[in-house]
Amino acid sequence: MQRDKIYNCPVDATLSVIGGKYKAIILHHLIERTLRFGELQRLVPQASHKVLTQQLRELERDGIIHRKVYHVVPLKTEYSLTDFGKTLIPILTTICDWGRKHMSEFIRNTKDDIES
């Protein structure tokens, strides 16, 4: 991690790395395989090109993902988790499991809010 910030809380430190709008989603998709930029765009369609690029750059800066550029026409760029990034897999898996278990509750609560 190349940040100069001093953290007083481990949760703050963790969220500063994975707390971006789409970072956890990006990392979740990179757990299983290396992906090209276009594949990530299809997997995270709600992210604009600019925001996806920004999130990927921040993850690369923090040493979480590796960016490999192939100098071919058209340019080919692949993203994968670094060894350091792989240390986040248990956290991401737990987040995914929790979301899967409670997703229906969120949908129900959102529906109740709309009907209120």
C-alpha positions in Angstrom: 0.0 0.0 0.0 1.4 3.4 -1.0 -0.8 5.7 1.1 0.7 8.2 3.5 -2.4 8.2 5.7 -2.0 6.9 9.3 -4.8 4.6 10.3 -6.1 4.4 13.9 -8.7 1.8 13.1 -8.2 -1.5 11.2 -11.7 -1.2 9.7 -10.8 2.3 8.3 -7.6 0.8 6.8 -9.5 -2.1 5.1 -12.4 0.1 3.8 -9.9 2.6 2.4 -8.7 -0.2 0.1 -11.9 -2.0 -0.8 -14.5 0.7 0.0 -14.7 2.4 -3.4 -18.0 2.3 -5.1 -17.2 -0.8 -7.3 -14.0 -2.1 -5.8 -15.4 -5.0 -3.9 -17.4 -6.0 -7.0 -14.3 -5.8 -9.2 -12.3 -7.9 -6.7 -15.1 -10.4 -6.4 -14.9 -11.0 -10.2 -11.1 -11.2 -10.1 -11.1 -14.0 -7.5 -11.7 -16.7 -10.1 -9.7 -15.5 -13.1 -7.8 -12.8 -14.9 -10.1 -10.4 -16.7 -9.7 -7.9 -19.5 -11.1 -4.4 -19.2 -14.0 -5.1 -21.5 -15.0 -8.1 -19.5 -14.9 -6.1 -16.3 -17.1 -3.5 -18.0 -19.7 -6.2 -18.9 -19.5 -7.6 -15.3 -19.9 -4.1 -13.7 -22.3 -2.4 -16.2 -23.4 0.3 -13.7 -19.8 1.7 -13.6 -18.9 4.2 -16.2 -15.7 3.8 -18.2 -14.1 6.6 -16.3 -15.1 5.4 -12.8 -14.1 1.8 -13.6 -10.7 3.0 -14.8 -10.3 5.1 -11.6 -11.2 2.2 -9.3 -8.8 -0.1 -11.2 -6.0 2.4 -10.9 -6.6 2.8 -7.2 -6.5 -0.9 -6.6 -3.3 -1.2 -8.7 -1.8 1.7 -6.7 -2.6 -0.1 -3.5 -0.9 -3.3 -4.7 -4.2 -5.2 -4.7 -4.4 -5.9 -8.5 -1.8 -6.3 -11.2 -2.3 -4.7 -14.6 -0.6 -6.3 -17.6 -0.6 -4.4 -20.9 0.0 -6.3 -24.1 1.3 -4.0 -26.8 -0.8 -5.3 -29.7 -3.4 -3.7 -31.9 -5.9 -3.2 -30.4 -4.2 -2.7 -27.0 -5.0 -5.6 -24.6 -5.0 -5.0 -20.9 -5.6 -7.7 -18.3 -6.2 -7.4 -14.5 -5.5 -10.0 -11.9 -5.2 -10.2 -8.1 -1.7 -9.9 -6.7 -0.6 -12.2 -3.9 -1.4 -9.3 -1.5 -4.8 -8.9 -3.2 -5.5 -12.6 -2.7 -5.3 -12.0 1.1 -8.7 -10.2 0.7 -10.4 -13.4 -0.7 -11.7 -14.5 2.7 -13.2 -11.1 3.4 -14.8 -10.9 0.0 -16.2 -14.4 0.3 -17.7 -13.5 3.7 -19.2 -10.4 2.2 -20.7 -12.3 -0.7 -22.1 -15.1 1.6 -23.7 -12.5 3.9 -25.2 -10.7 0.9 -26.5 -13.9 -0.6 -28.1 -14.9 2.8 -29.7 -11.5 3.4 -30.5 -10.2 -0.1 -34.1 -11.1 0.1 -34.4 -9.1 3.3 -33.0 -6.1 1.6 -35.5 -6.5 -1.3 -38.4 -6.8 1.1 -37.3 -3.8 3.2 -36.9 -1.7 0.0 -40.3 -2.8 -1.1 -41.8 -1.9 2.3 -40.1 1.6 2.1 -41.6 2.2 -1.4 -45.1 1.2 -0.2 -44.9 3.4 2.9 
